[in-house]
Structure formats: structure tokens, C-alpha cells
Amino acid sequence: LAAAGALATQAPAEVTAPRRSRPIPTGIVVSPFPVEWAEGDVRTLTGPYGKVVKVRMMSLASGLKGAYIDYATEAEASAARTGLHGLSLMGNRLRTGQQEQLEAFRATQRFVVFVDELAPPSTRPSVEPRLDDCEVFVNELPRASRSEEAARAWLGAFGEVAELHFVLDAQLRATGKAYVRFRHHPEAVAAVRSSQGSQQ
């Protein structure tokens, strides 16, 4: 065992790609409409710009209303977005924008990150432990303790194990090495001293 001085050299990780939005060419958003307006009123106002396929009303925080409006073609949607923007309607000026839709979730990607291993120095640097040091590098786990459950049980003799990360080889097989973070500093010290054959 030794105090940990670097991150695990091989760490499996899973990443979900962030979702992005994409514009809907035939859809626009228009607001604010009077609170008493319904779908029919919106269709009457927006119909002259083209064939309105669908209208979905929404309530605004101001108490007024807005609407998602789908046109049959991109050209009709563009004409409505331009023609309605800034139009004065019962004391309010309309604002228009293009509808957007979130892309579907991408499959989670699983990969392994490899960090180049550098040759260790000929002499180990002398660094005094700090009271918040809780990490320990295990150079050689007992062969009977190389599953996570068995390793946690073995390390649990020294204290509460907060995190355990095995160092894997290129084929994702356990090497017998691991990085361990104990819950408290004295537990990490006990683990290191035990491996050195001395009493805590």
C-alpha cells in the first residue's frame, strides 16, 4: 500500500452525449395573444400566410397566451414569422420565433481512458501526509480479494471504504492494483502502516 499520488491509469467511464436542439422549419411561435383568445382566433389571424396545419395554445406567466403554429411549408412559416412580428394587437406587439425540437438521446458511449505511465523516480519523494489525505494506492491485492466485494471486505478491516477503483489492463482485466479512498484519514494511515509491518 502507498499513498495515492495520481489518478487511476485506466478508468472505465460512461458518457451520455448532451442533447441539442434543432429548428423546425415549418413551425413558429407567436405571443402574446389576449387571454380570451382561442385556437380559432389564432387561425383567423395566421391563416392568410398559408395553410395552418396545427395550433397549440399555451399560457404565459403574464396571464396572456401564446401559440405554437405549424404550417404546411417552410415558405409559409417564414412569411408568417416575418409578417406577424411587431404587429400591434390589442395594445401588445406580437413577437415571433421559430420552433425548436430537442434531438433524441444518443446511446451511452462506454470507453476506457489510458494515461501514459511514467517511469517512477529512483527514490520515493518524502512528503508528509495531510490530515485530509484519505487515498491509498494498493500495489498488490491478495489474490482472494480481487473482486470488488472481496476487496471491500479486506480493506474494511482498516476502516470505511468510500471509493474503490481497480487498475485494469488493456483487456479490462484486473491487475491486482487499486486506488482506495477511505472515509477518514486515520483509516488510510492504518492501512499503509499495516502493509509496512508496523503498528498504528
Stockholm file with secondary structure:
# STOCKHOLM 1.0

chainA/1-200         LAAAGALATQAPAEVTAPRRSRPIPTGIVVSPFPVEWAEGDVRTLTGPYGKVVKVRMMSLASGLKGAYIDYATEAEASAARTGLHGLSLMGNRLRTGQQEQLEAFRATQRFVVFVDELAPPSTRPSVEPRLDDCEVFVNELPRASRSEEAARAWLGAFGEVAELHFVLDAQLRATGKAYVRFRHHPEAVAAVRSSQGSQQ
#=GR chainA/1-200 SS CEECCSCCSEEEEEECCCCCEEEEEEEEEEEEECTTCCHHHHHHHHGGGSCEEEEEEEECTTSCEEEEEEESSHHHHHHHHHHHTTCEETTEECEEEEEEEECCCCCCEEEEEECCCCCCCSSCCCCCCCTTCCEEEESCCCGGGCSHHHHHHHHTTTSCEEEEEEEECTTSCEEEEEEEEESSHHHHHHHHHHHTTCCC
#=GC SS_cons         CEECCSCCSEEEEEECCCCCEEEEEEEEEEEEECTTCCHHHHHHHHGGGSCEEEEEEEECTTSCEEEEEEESSHHHHHHHHHHHTTCEETTEECEEEEEEEECCCCCCEEEEEECCCCCCCSSCCCCCCCTTCCEEEESCCCGGGCSHHHHHHHHTTTSCEEEEEEEECTTSCEEEEEEEEESSHHHHHHHHHHHTTCCC
//
